[in-house]
Amino acid sequence: MKTLIILAHPDINNSSNANKVILDALMQKLDIKVKDLYALYPDYKIDVLAEQSALLECDLIVFQYPLHWYSVPSVLKAWVDSVLLYGFAYGEGGNKLSGKKLLVSTTIGGPEESYRPGGHNSFAMSDFLKPLQQTAHFCGMDFINPILSYGMVCIPQGNTSKNDIQRRAECHANRLIDTIDGLKCL
Ligand SMILES: Cc1cc2nc3c(=O)[nH]c(=O)nc-3n(C[C@H](O)[C@H](O)[C@H](O)COP(=O)(O)O)c2cc1C
């Protein structure tokens, strides 16, 4: 199964604790292609044909990103808007993604218990992910159960150290790799 990682982290090499660990583990253990959107498109001028051609070649698309304001980082939203076009992803002749799989893998700053009705963040993560879930369905893709990790912000004076984040990120990477391996058997 050909796997394409769409990475949306503003500065993966200099300001990431979690996503860097996850990406490194993926690159070490799996045969994958990675598109680092912020590195490729710092001006947000997305090469639509190049991105569509990468999508045509893969079976599984993984969105890897840190949660930003309950959503995807802005370059990933720009990528979705620019690449998933009429005639390609939907509409007449727009069946090019049909049958492919979309797997969302995101790191979340807040603790898990805050993501519930009445909690600090009011809603479950499954609610915040509904636009992506429906985007997948609209394009005829299978929306795979997302891989989520909470509490991914370092609070040195609190109880979350950089080491804690790295351990959580390693667990996240293992769950992600197991999920991808499992999909190969389907
Ligand atoms: C612009 C911005 C917006 C953020 N929005 C949220 C948010 O809505 N909810 C949340 O729980 N964490 C939020 N965070 C925290 C990030 O999700 C967290 O720092 C990230 O997952 C850690 O991954 P990294 O170490 O790879 O950067 C935000 C961080 C930034 C920089």
The ligand as a MOL file (V3000), in Angstrom:
LIG
                    3D

  0  0  0     0  0            999 V3000
M  V30 BEGIN CTAB
M  V30 COUNTS 31 33 0 0 0
M  V30 BEGIN ATOM
M  V30 1 C -1.2760 28.4740 16.6630 0
M  V30 2 C -1.5230 27.3490 17.6370 0
M  V30 3 C -2.8150 26.9650 17.9100 0
M  V30 4 C -3.0720 25.9100 18.7960 0
M  V30 5 N -4.3610 25.5270 19.0080 0
M  V30 6 C -4.6280 24.5150 19.8640 0
M  V30 7 C -5.9740 24.0950 20.0860 0
M  V30 8 O -6.9300 24.6100 19.5100 0
M  V30 9 N -6.1920 23.0900 20.9790 0
M  V30 10 C -5.1650 22.4600 21.6320 0
M  V30 11 O -5.4480 21.5480 22.4330 0
M  V30 12 N -3.8710 22.8050 21.4040 0
M  V30 13 C -3.5810 23.8170 20.5310 0
M  V30 14 N -2.2720 24.1730 20.2800 0
M  V30 15 C -1.1760 23.3660 20.8570 0
M  V30 16 C -0.5860 22.4380 19.7890 0
M  V30 17 O -1.5530 21.5380 19.3100 0
M  V30 18 C 0.6200 21.6710 20.3550 0
M  V30 19 O 1.5710 22.6320 20.7100 0
M  V30 20 C 1.2090 20.7080 19.3270 0
M  V30 21 O 0.3230 19.6460 19.1010 0
M  V30 22 C 2.5430 20.1490 19.7740 0
M  V30 23 O 3.1780 19.5460 18.6700 0
M  V30 24 P 4.6840 19.9090 18.2520 0
M  V30 25 O 5.5540 19.6770 19.4670 0
M  V30 26 O 5.0130 18.9790 17.1300 0
M  V30 27 O 4.6910 21.3670 17.8250 0
M  V30 28 C -1.9930 25.2240 19.4170 0
M  V30 29 C -0.6770 25.6560 19.1480 0
M  V30 30 C -0.4480 26.6910 18.2680 0
M  V30 31 C 0.9820 27.0950 17.9820 0
M  V30 END ATOM
M  V30 BEGIN BOND
M  V30 1 1 1 2
M  V30 2 1 2 3
M  V30 3 2 2 30
M  V30 4 2 3 4
M  V30 5 1 4 5
M  V30 6 1 4 28
M  V30 7 2 5 6
M  V30 8 1 6 7
M  V30 9 1 6 13
M  V30 10 2 7 8
M  V30 11 1 7 9
M  V30 12 1 9 10
M  V30 13 2 10 11
M  V30 14 1 10 12
M  V30 15 2 12 13
M  V30 16 1 13 14
M  V30 17 1 14 15
M  V30 18 1 14 28
M  V30 19 1 15 16
M  V30 20 1 16 17
M  V30 21 1 16 18
M  V30 22 1 18 19
M  V30 23 1 18 20
M  V30 24 1 20 21
M  V30 25 1 20 22
M  V30 26 1 22 23
M  V30 27 1 23 24
M  V30 28 2 24 25
M  V30 29 1 24 26
M  V30 30 1 24 27
M  V30 31 2 28 29
M  V30 32 1 29 30
M  V30 33 1 30 31
M  V30 END BOND
M  V30 END CTAB
M  END
